[in-house]
């Protein structure tokens, strides 16, 4: 029910595609907002709820729906001497793994 409510509000608002995707991804965590009738109280609870998820930035609250944007992340590769890493990236699994082997010292 929350997903449909969020979708209706987002389609009526002037939000970006990035904000729609981020907000829809967050909707399952915001079920508690559905039961709150008072709009000011709903906005307050929405701010607190989003604060528990550091991957999101709260853009605004529209009709009690928190409009969110994913924070951008930066990845830096660190290379260590004597270690050869074979990277293995698994998309959709939430992690990146790599197998390592040590090069014998000379």
C-alpha distances in whole Angstrom, upper triangle without the diagonal:
4,5,5,6,9,10,11,13,14,16,17,19,22,21,22,21,22,19,16,17,17,14,12,14,13,9,9,12,11,8,11,11,8,11,14,15,18,18,21,20,16,18,21,18,17,20,21,18,19,22,22,21,24,24,22,23,21,22,21,18,17,15,14,13,15,17,18,21,23,26,29,31,34,36,40,42,45,47,50,53,54,51,49,46,44,41,38,34,31,29,25,26,26,30,33,36,40,43,46,50,52,55,59,61,64
4,5,5,6,8,10,11,12,14,16,17,19,18,20,19,19,16,14,14,14,11,9,11,10,6,7,9,7,6,9,8,6,10,12,14,16,16,18,17,13,15,17,15,13,17,17,14,15,19,18,18,21,20,18,19,18,19,17,15,14,13,11,10,12,13,15,18,19,23,26,28,31,33,37,39,42,45,47,51,52,48,47,44,42,39,36,33,30,27,24,25,24,28,31,34,38,41,44,48,50,53,57,58,62
4,5,5,6,9,10,10,12,14,15,18,16,17,16,16,14,11,11,12,9,7,9,9,6,7,10,9,9,12,11,10,14,16,17,19,18,21,20,16,17,20,17,15,18,19,16,16,20,19,18,21,19,17,19,17,18,17,15,15,14,13,10,12,13,14,16,18,21,24,26,29,31,35,37,40,43,45,49,50,46,45,42,40,36,34,30,27,24,21,23,22,26,29,32,36,39,42,46,49,51,55,57,60
4,5,5,6,9,10,11,13,14,17,16,18,16,18,16,12,13,15,12,9,12,13,9,11,14,12,11,14,13,11,14,16,17,19,18,21,21,17,18,21,19,17,20,22,19,19,23,23,21,24,23,20,21,20,20,19,16,15,14,14,11,14,14,16,19,20,24,26,29,32,34,38,40,43,46,49,52,53,50,48,45,43,39,37,33,30,27,24,26,26,29,32,36,39,42,45,49,52,55,58,60,63
4,5,5,6,9,10,11,13,16,15,17,17,18,15,12,14,15,11,10,13,13,9,11,13,11,10,13,10,8,12,13,14,16,14,17,17,14,15,18,17,14,18,20,17,17,21,21,21,23,22,19,20,18,18,16,13,12,10,10,8,11,12,15,18,20,24,26,29,33,35,39,41,44,47,50,53,55,51,50,46,45,41,39,35,33,29,26,28,27,31,34,37,41,44,47,51,53,56,60,61,65
4,6,5,6,9,10,11,13,12,14,14,14,11,9,11,11,8,7,10,10,7,10,12,10,10,13,11,10,14,14,15,17,15,17,17,13,14,17,15,13,16,18,15,15,18,19,18,20,19,16,17,14,14,13,11,10,9,9,6,9,9,11,14,16,20,23,25,29,31,35,38,41,44,46,50,51,48,47,43,42,38,36,32,30,27,24,26,25,28,31,35,38,41,44,48,51,53,57,58,61
4,6,5,6,9,10,12,11,13,12,13,11,8,10,12,9,7,11,12,9,12,15,13,14,16,14,13,17,18,18,20,18,20,21,17,17,20,19,16,19,21,19,18,21,22,20,22,21,18,18,17,16,15,14,12,12,13,10,12,11,13,15,17,21,23,26,29,32,35,38,41,44,47,50,52,48,47,43,42,38,36,32,30,26,23,26,25,29,31,35,38,42,44,48,51,53,57,59,62
4,6,5,6,9,12,12,14,14,16,14,11,13,15,12,11,15,15,12,15,17,15,15,18,15,13,17,17,17,19,17,20,20,17,17,21,20,17,20,23,20,20,23,24,23,25,24,21,21,18,17,16,14,11,10,12,10,13,12,15,18,20,24,26,29,33,35,39,41,45,48,50,54,55,52,51,47,45,42,39,36,33,30,27,29,29,32,35,39,42,45,48,52,55,57,61,62,65
4,6,5,6,10,10,13,14,15,12,10,13,14,11,11,15,14,12,15,17,14,15,17,14,13,16,16,16,17,14,17,18,14,14,18,18,15,17,20,18,18,21,23,21,23,22,19,18,16,14,12,10,7,7,9,7,10,10,13,16,19,22,25,28,31,34,38,40,43,47,50,53,55,51,50,47,45,42,40,36,34,30,28,30,29,32,35,39,42,45,48,52,54,57,60,62,65
4,5,5,7,7,9,10,11,9,7,10,11,9,9,13,13,12,15,17,15,16,18,15,15,19,19,19,19,16,19,20,16,16,19,19,15,17,20,18,17,20,22,20,22,20,17,16,14,13,12,11,8,10,11,8,10,8,11,13,16,19,22,25,28,31,35,37,40,44,47,50,52,49,47,44,42,39,37,33,31,28,25,28,26,30,32,36,39,43,45,49,52,54,57,59,62
4,6,8,8,10,10,13,11,8,12,14,12,12,15,16,15,18,20,18,19,21,19,18,21,21,21,22,19,22,23,20,19,23,22,19,21,24,22,21,24,26,24,25,23,20,20,18,16,15,14,11,12,14,12,14,12,14,16,19,22,24,27,30,33,37,39,43,46,49,52,54,51,49,46,44,40,38,34,32,29,27,29,29,32,34,38,41,44,47,51,54,56,59,61,64
4,7,9,12,13,15,13,11,15,16,14,14,18,18,17,20,22,19,20,22,19,18,21,21,20,20,18,20,22,19,18,22,22,19,21,24,23,22,25,27,25,27,25,22,21,18,16,14,13,10,11,13,12,14,12,16,18,21,24,26,29,33,36,39,42,45,48,51,55,57,54,52,49,47,43,42,38,36,32,30,33,32,35,37,41,44,48,50,54,57,59,62,64,67
4,6,9,11,13,11,10,14,15,13,14,17,17,16,20,21,19,20,22,18,19,22,21,20,20,17,19,21,18,16,20,21,17,19,22,21,19,23,25,23,24,23,19,18,15,13,11,11,8,10,12,11,12,10,13,15,18,21,23,27,30,33,37,40,43,46,49,53,55,51,50,47,46,42,40,36,35,31,29,32,30,34,36,40,43,46,49,52,55,57,60,62,64
4,7,10,12,10,10,14,15,13,15,18,18,18,22,23,21,23,24,21,22,25,24,23,23,20,21,23,21,19,22,23,19,20,24,23,20,23,26,24,24,22,19,17,15,12,12,12,10,13,15,13,14,11,13,14,17,20,22,25,28,31,35,38,41,44,48,51,53,50,49,46,44,41,39,35,34,31,29,32,30,33,35,39,42,45,48,51,54,56,59,60,63
4,7,8,6,7,10,11,10,12,15,15,16,19,20,19,21,23,20,21,24,23,24,23,20,21,23,20,18,21,21,18,18,21,20,18,21,23,20,21,19,15,14,13,10,10,11,10,13,15,12,12,8,10,10,14,16,18,22,25,28,31,34,37,41,44,47,49,46,45,42,41,37,36,32,31,27,25,28,27,29,31,35,38,42,44,48,50,52,55,57,59
4,5,5,6,9,10,11,12,14,15,16,20,21,20,23,25,22,23,27,26,27,27,23,24,26,23,20,23,23,20,20,23,22,19,21,23,20,20,18,15,14,13,11,12,14,14,17,18,15,14,10,10,9,12,15,16,19,22,25,28,31,35,38,41,44,46,43,42,39,38,34,33,29,28,24,23,26,24,27,29,32,35,39,41,45,47,49,52,54,56
4,5,5,6,9,10,11,12,14,15,18,20,20,22,24,22,23,27,27,28,28,25,26,27,24,22,25,24,20,21,24,22,19,22,23,20,20,17,15,15,15,13,15,16,16,18,19,16,15,11,11,10,12,15,15,18,21,24,27,30,33,36,40,43,45,42,40,37,35,31,30,26,25,21,20,23,22,25,26,30,33,36,39,42,45,47,51,52,54
4,6,5,6,9,10,11,12,14,17,18,18,21,23,22,23,27,26,28,28,25,26,26,23,21,23,23,19,19,22,20,17,19,20,17,17,14,12,12,13,11,14,16,16,19,19,15,14,10,9,7,8,11,12,15,18,20,24,27,30,33,36,40,41,38,37,34,33,29,27,24,23,19,18,21,19,22,23,27,30,34,36,39,42,44,47,49,51
4,6,5,6,8,10,11,12,15,16,15,18,20,18,20,23,23,24,24,21,22,23,19,17,20,19,15,16,19,17,14,17,18,15,15,13,10,10,10,8,10,12,12,15,15,12,10,6,5,5,8,11,13,16,20,22,26,29,32,35,38,42,44,41,39,36,35,31,30,26,25,21,20,22,20,23,25,29,32,36,38,42,44,46,50,51,54
4,6,5,6,9,10,10,14,15,15,17,19,18,18,22,22,23,24,21,22,23,19,18,21,20,16,17,20,18,15,18,19,17,18,15,12,13,12,11,12,13,12,15,15,11,11,8,8,8,10,14,16,19,22,25,28,31,34,37,40,44,45,42,41,37,36,32,30,27,25,21,19,22,21,24,26,30,33,36,39,43,45,48,51,53,55
4,6,5,6,9,10,13,14,15,17,20,19,19,23,23,25,26,23,25,25,21,20,22,21,17,18,20,18,15,18,19,16,16,13,12,13,13,13,15,16,16,18,17,14,12,10,9,8,9,13,14,17,20,22,26,28,31,34,37,41,42,39,37,34,32,29,27,23,21,18,15,18,17,20,23,26,29,33,36,39,42,44,48,49,52
4,5,5,6,9,11,12,13,16,18,17,18,22,22,24,24,22,23,22,19,18,20,18,15,15,17,15,12,15,15,12,13,10,8,9,10,11,13,14,15,17,16,12,10,8,6,6,6,10,12,14,18,20,24,27,30,33,36,39,41,38,36,33,32,28,26,23,21,18,15,18,16,19,21,25,28,32,34,38,40,43,46,48,51
4,5,5,6,10,10,10,13,15,13,15,18,18,20,21,18,19,19,16,15,17,15,12,13,15,13,10,14,15,12,14,12,9,10,9,10,11,11,12,14,12,9,7,6,5,7,9,12,15,18,21,24,27,30,33,36,39,43,44,41,40,36,35,32,30,26,24,21,18,20,19,22,25,28,31,35,38,41,44,46,50,51,54
4,5,5,8,10,10,12,15,14,14,18,19,21,22,20,22,21,17,17,19,18,14,16,18,15,13,17,17,14,16,14,12,14,13,14,14,14,14,15,14,10,10,9,9,10,11,15,17,20,23,25,29,31,34,37,40,43,45,41,40,36,35,31,29,25,23,20,17,19,18,21,24,28,31,35,37,41,44,46,50,52,55
4,6,7,9,10,12,15,15,16,20,21,23,24,22,23,22,19,19,20,18,15,16,17,14,12,15,15,12,14,11,10,13,13,15,16,16,17,18,16,13,12,11,9,10,10,13,15,17,21,22,26,28,31,34,37,40,41,38,37,33,32,28,26,22,20,17,14,15,14,18,21,24,28,31,34,38,40,43,46,48,51
4,6,6,7,10,12,12,14,17,17,20,21,19,20,19,16,15,17,14,11,13,14,10,9,12,12,9,12,10,9,11,11,13,14,14,15,16,14,11,9,9,8,10,10,13,16,18,21,23,27,29,32,35,37,41,42,39,38,35,34,30,28,24,22,19,16,17,16,19,22,26,29,33,35,39,41,44,48,49,52
4,5,5,7,10,10,10,14,15,17,19,17,19,18,14,15,16,14,11,14,15,11,11,14,14,12,15,14,12,14,13,15,15,13,14,14,12,9,9,10,10,13,13,17,20,21,25,27,31,33,36,39,41,45,46,42,42,38,37,33,31,27,25,22,19,20,19,22,26,29,32,36,38,42,45,48,51,53,56
4,6,6,9,11,11,14,16,19,20,19,21,19,16,17,18,15,13,16,16,12,12,15,14,13,16,15,14,17,16,18,18,17,17,17,15,12,12,14,13,16,16,19,21,23,26,28,31,33,36,39,41,44,45,42,41,37,36,33,30,27,24,21,18,19,18,21,25,28,31,34,37,41,44,47,50,52,55
4,6,8,9,11,13,15,18,19,18,19,17,14,15,15,12,10,13,12,8,9,12,10,10,13,13,12,15,14,17,17,15,17,17,14,12,11,13,13,15,15,17,20,22,25,27,30,32,34,38,40,43,44,41,40,37,36,33,30,27,25,22,19,19,18,21,25,27,31,34,37,40,43,46,49,51,54
4,5,6,8,10,11,14,16,15,16,14,11,12,13,10,8,11,11,7,9,12,11,11,15,15,13,15,13,16,15,13,14,14,11,9,9,12,12,15,16,18,22,23,27,29,33,35,37,41,43,46,48,44,44,40,39,36,34,30,28,26,22,23,21,24,28,31,35,38,40,44,46,49,53,54,57
4,5,6,8,10,13,15,15,17,15,11,14,15,11,10,14,14,11,12,15,15,15,18,19,17,19,17,19,18,15,16,15,12,11,12,15,15,19,19,22,25,27,31,32,36,38,40,44,45,49,50,47,46,43,42,38,36,33,30,28,24,24,23,27,30,33,37,40,43,46,49,52,55,57,60
4,6,6,7,11,13,13,14,12,9,12,12,9,9,12,12,9,12,15,14,15,19,20,18,19,17,19,18,15,16,15,11,11,12,16,17,20,21,23,27,28,32,34,37,40,42,45,47,50,52,48,48,45,44,40,38,35,33,30,27,27,26,29,32,35,39,42,44,48,50,53,56,58,61
4,6,5,9,10,10,11,9,6,9,10,7,7,11,11,9,12,14,15,16,19,20,17,18,15,17,15,12,13,11,8,8,10,13,15,18,20,22,26,28,32,34,37,40,42,46,48,51,53,50,49,46,45,41,39,36,34,31,28,28,27,30,34,37,40,43,46,50,52,55,58,59,63
4,6,8,11,11,13,12,9,12,13,11,11,14,15,13,15,18,18,19,22,22,20,21,18,19,17,14,14,11,9,9,12,15,17,21,22,25,28,31,34,36,40,43,45,48,50,54,55,52,51,48,47,43,41,37,35,32,29,30,28,32,35,38,42,45,48,51,54,57,60,62,65
4,6,9,11,13,11,9,13,14,11,12,16,16,14,17,20,19,21,24,25,23,23,21,22,20,16,16,14,11,12,15,18,20,24,25,28,31,33,37,39,43,45,47,51,53,56,58,54,54,50,49,46,44,40,38,35,32,32,31,34,38,41,45,48,50,54,56,59,62,64,67
4,6,8,9,7,6,10,11,9,10,14,14,13,16,18,19,20,23,25,22,22,19,20,18,14,14,12,9,11,14,17,19,23,25,27,31,33,37,39,43,45,47,51,53,57,58,55,55,51,50,47,45,42,39,37,33,34,32,35,39,42,46,49,51,55,57,60,63,65,68
4,6,9,8,7,11,12,12,13,16,17,16,19,21,22,23,26,27,24,24,21,22,18,15,14,11,9,12,15,18,21,25,27,29,33,36,39,42,45,48,50,54,56,60,61,58,58,54,53,50,48,44,42,39,36,37,35,39,42,45,49,52,54,58,60,63,66,68,71
4,6,5,6,9,10,11,12,14,16,16,18,20,22,23,26,27,24,23,20,20,17,13,13,10,9,12,15,18,21,24,27,29,33,35,39,42,45,48,50,54,56,59,61,58,58,55,54,50,49,45,43,40,37,38,36,39,43,46,49,53,55,59,61,64,67,68,71
4,5,5,6,9,10,10,12,14,15,16,18,20,22,24,25,21,20,17,17,13,10,10,7,6,10,12,15,18,21,24,26,30,33,36,39,42,45,48,51,54,57,59,56,56,53,52,48,47,43,41,38,35,37,35,38,41,44,48,51,53,57,59,62,65,66,69
4,5,5,6,9,10,11,13,14,16,17,19,21,23,24,21,20,16,16,13,10,11,10,8,11,12,15,18,21,24,26,29,32,35,38,42,45,47,50,53,56,58,56,55,52,52,48,47,44,42,39,36,37,35,38,41,44,47,51,53,56,58,61,64,65,68
4,5,5,6,8,10,11,12,14,15,17,19,22,23,21,20,16,18,15,12,13,11,9,12,13,16,18,22,24,26,29,32,35,38,41,44,46,50,52,55,57,54,54,51,51,47,46,42,41,38,35,36,33,36,40,43,46,49,51,55,57,60,63,64,67
4,5,5,6,9,10,10,12,14,16,17,20,21,18,17,14,15,13,9,10,9,6,8,9,13,15,19,21,23,27,29,33,36,39,42,44,48,50,53,55,52,52,49,48,45,43,39,38,35,32,33,31,34,37,40,43,47,49,53,55,58,61,62,65
4,5,5,6,9,10,11,12,15,16,18,19,16,15,11,12,9,6,9,8,5,8,8,11,13,17,19,21,24,27,31,33,37,40,42,46,48,52,53,51,50,47,47,43,42,38,37,34,31,32,30,33,36,39,42,46,48,51,53,56,59,60,63
4,5,5,6,9,10,11,13,15,17,19,16,15,12,14,12,9,12,12,9,11,10,14,15,18,20,21,25,27,31,33,36,40,41,45,47,51,53,50,50,47,47,43,42,39,37,35,32,33,30,33,36,39,42,45,47,51,53,55,58,59,63
4,5,5,6,9,10,11,13,16,18,15,15,12,15,13,11,13,13,9,10,10,13,14,18,19,21,24,26,30,32,35,38,40,44,46,49,51,48,48,45,45,41,40,37,35,33,30,30,28,30,34,37,40,43,45,49,51,54,57,58,61
4,5,5,6,8,10,11,14,15,12,12,9,12,10,8,11,11,7,7,6,10,11,14,16,17,21,23,27,30,33,36,38,42,44,47,49,46,46,43,42,39,37,34,32,30,27,28,25,28,31,34,38,41,43,47,49,52,55,56,59
4,5,5,6,9,10,12,14,11,10,8,10,9,8,12,13,10,10,8,10,11,14,15,16,20,22,25,28,31,34,36,40,42,46,48,45,45,42,42,38,37,34,33,30,28,28,25,28,31,34,37,41,42,46,48,50,53,54,58
4,6,5,7,10,11,14,12,12,10,14,13,12,15,16,13,13,11,13,13,16,17,17,21,22,26,28,31,34,36,39,41,45,47,44,44,41,41,38,37,34,32,30,28,28,25,27,30,33,36,40,41,45,46,49,52,53,57
4,5,6,7,10,12,11,12,10,14,13,12,15,16,12,11,9,12,12,14,15,16,20,21,25,27,30,33,35,38,40,44,45,42,42,39,39,36,34,31,29,27,25,25,22,25,28,31,34,37,39,43,45,48,51,52,55
4,5,5,8,9,7,8,7,11,11,11,14,16,13,11,8,10,8,11,11,12,16,18,21,24,27,30,32,35,37,41,43,40,40,37,37,33,32,29,27,25,23,23,20,23,26,29,32,35,37,41,43,46,49,50,53
4,5,6,9,8,9,8,12,13,13,17,19,15,14,11,13,11,13,13,13,16,18,21,23,26,29,31,34,36,40,42,39,39,36,37,33,32,29,28,26,24,24,21,23,26,29,32,35,37,40,42,45,48,48,52
4,6,9,9,11,11,15,16,16,19,21,17,16,13,15,13,14,14,14,17,18,21,23,26,28,30,33,35,39,40,37,38,35,35,32,30,28,26,25,22,22,19,21,24,26,30,33,35,38,40,43,46,47,50
4,6,6,9,10,14,15,16,19,21,18,16,12,13,11,11,10,11,14,14,18,20,23,25,27,31,33,36,38,35,35,32,32,28,27,24,23,21,19,19,16,18,21,24,27,30,32,36,38,40,43,45,48
4,5,8,10,13,16,17,20,23,20,18,14,14,11,11,9,8,11,12,15,17,20,23,24,28,30,34,36,33,33,30,30,27,26,23,23,21,19,19,16,17,20,23,26,29,31,34,36,38,42,42,46
4,7,10,13,16,17,20,22,20,17,14,13,10,9,6,5,8,9,13,15,18,21,23,27,29,33,35,32,31,28,28,25,24,20,20,18,16,17,13,15,17,21,24,27,29,33,35,37,40,41,45
4,6,9,12,13,16,19,17,14,10,10,6,6,5,6,9,11,15,18,21,24,26,30,32,36,38,35,35,32,31,28,27,23,22,20,18,19,16,18,21,24,27,31,33,36,38,41,44,45,48
4,6,9,12,15,18,16,14,10,9,6,5,6,6,10,13,16,19,22,26,28,32,34,38,40,37,37,34,34,30,30,26,26,23,21,23,20,22,24,27,30,34,35,39,41,43,46,47,50
4,6,8,11,14,12,10,7,6,5,7,9,10,13,16,20,23,26,29,32,35,38,42,44,41,41,38,37,34,33,29,29,26,24,25,22,25,27,31,34,37,39,43,44,47,50,51,54
4,7,10,13,13,11,8,6,5,7,10,11,14,18,21,24,27,31,33,37,40,43,46,43,42,39,39,35,34,31,30,27,25,27,24,27,29,33,35,39,41,45,46,49,52,53,56
4,6,10,10,8,6,5,7,10,13,15,18,21,25,28,31,34,37,41,43,47,49,46,46,43,42,39,38,34,33,30,28,30,27,30,32,36,39,42,44,48,50,52,55,56,59
4,7,6,5,4,6,9,12,15,17,21,24,27,30,34,37,39,43,46,49,51,49,48,45,44,41,39,36,34,31,29,30,28,31,34,37,40,44,46,50,52,54,57,58,61
4,5,5,7,7,11,14,17,20,23,26,30,33,36,39,42,46,48,52,54,51,50,47,46,42,41,37,36,32,30,32,30,33,36,39,42,46,48,52,54,57,60,61,64
4,6,8,10,14,17,20,23,26,29,33,36,39,42,45,49,51,55,57,54,53,50,49,45,43,39,38,34,32,33,32,35,38,41,45,48,51,54,57,59,63,64,67
4,6,9,12,16,19,21,25,28,31,34,38,41,43,47,49,53,55,52,51,48,47,43,41,38,36,33,30,31,30,33,36,39,43,46,48,52,54,57,60,62,65
4,6,9,13,16,18,22,25,28,31,35,38,40,44,46,50,52,48,48,44,43,40,38,34,32,29,26,28,26,29,32,36,39,43,45,49,51,54,57,59,62
4,6,10,13,15,18,21,25,28,31,34,37,40,43,47,48,45,45,41,41,37,35,32,30,27,25,26,24,27,30,33,37,40,42,46,48,51,54,55,58
4,7,10,13,16,19,23,26,29,32,35,39,41,45,47,44,43,40,39,35,34,30,29,26,23,25,23,26,29,32,35,39,41,45,47,50,53,54,57
4,7,9,13,16,19,22,26,29,31,35,38,41,43,40,40,36,36,32,30,27,26,23,21,22,20,23,25,29,32,35,38,41,43,46,49,50,53
4,6,9,12,16,19,22,26,28,32,35,38,40,37,37,33,33,29,28,24,24,20,19,21,18,21,23,26,29,33,35,39,41,43,47,48,50
4,6,9,13,15,19,22,25,28,31,35,37,34,33,30,29,25,24,21,20,17,16,18,15,17,19,23,26,29,31,35,37,39,43,44,47
4,7,10,13,16,20,22,26,29,32,35,32,31,28,28,25,24,21,21,18,18,19,16,17,19,22,25,28,30,34,35,38,41,42,45
4,7,10,13,17,20,23,26,30,32,29,29,26,26,22,22,19,19,17,17,18,15,16,17,20,23,26,28,31,33,35,38,39,42
4,7,10,13,16,20,22,26,28,26,25,22,22,19,19,16,17,15,16,17,14,14,14,17,19,23,24,28,29,31,35,35,38
4,7,10,13,16,19,23,25,23,22,20,20,17,18,16,17,16,18,18,15,14,14,17,18,22,22,26,27,29,32,33,35
4,7,10,13,16,20,22,19,19,16,17,14,15,13,15,15,17,17,14,13,11,14,15,18,19,22,23,25,28,29,32
4,6,10,13,16,19,17,17,15,16,13,16,15,17,18,20,20,17,15,13,14,14,17,17,20,21,22,26,26,29
4,6,10,13,15,13,13,11,13,11,13,13,17,18,20,20,18,15,12,13,12,14,14,17,17,19,22,23,25
4,7,10,13,11,12,11,13,12,15,16,19,21,23,22,20,17,14,14,13,15,13,15,15,17,20,20,22
4,7,9,8,9,9,12,12,16,17,20,22,25,24,22,19,16,15,13,14,11,13,12,13,16,16,19
4,6,6,8,9,13,14,17,19,23,25,27,26,24,21,18,16,14,14,11,11,10,11,13,13,16
4,6,8,11,14,16,20,22,25,28,30,29,28,24,21,19,16,15,12,11,9,9,11,10,12
4,7,10,13,16,19,22,25,28,31,29,28,24,21,19,15,14,10,9,6,5,7,7,10
4,6,10,12,15,18,21,24,27,25,24,21,17,15,12,10,7,6,5,6,9,10,13
4,7,10,13,16,19,22,25,24,23,20,16,14,10,9,6,6,6,7,11,13,15
4,6,9,12,15,18,21,20,20,16,12,10,6,6,4,7,9,10,14,16,19
4,7,10,13,16,19,18,18,15,12,9,6,6,6,8,11,13,17,19,22
4,6,10,13,16,15,15,12,8,7,4,7,9,12,14,16,20,22,25
4,6,10,13,12,13,10,7,6,5,8,11,14,17,19,23,25,28
4,6,10,9,10,8,5,6,8,11,14,17,20,22,26,28,31
4,6,6,8,7,6,8,10,13,16,20,23,25,29,31,34
4,6,7,8,8,11,13,16,20,23,26,29,32,34,37
4,6,8,10,13,16,19,22,26,29,31,35,37,40
4,6,8,10,14,17,20,24,27,30,33,35,38
4,7,10,14,17,20,24,26,29,33,35,38
4,6,10,13,16,20,23,26,29,31,34
4,7,10,13,17,20,22,26,28,31
4,7,10,13,16,19,23,25,28
4,6,10,13,16,19,22,25
4,7,10,13,16,19,22
4,7,10,13,15,19
4,7,9,12,16
4,6,9,12
4,6,9
4,7
4
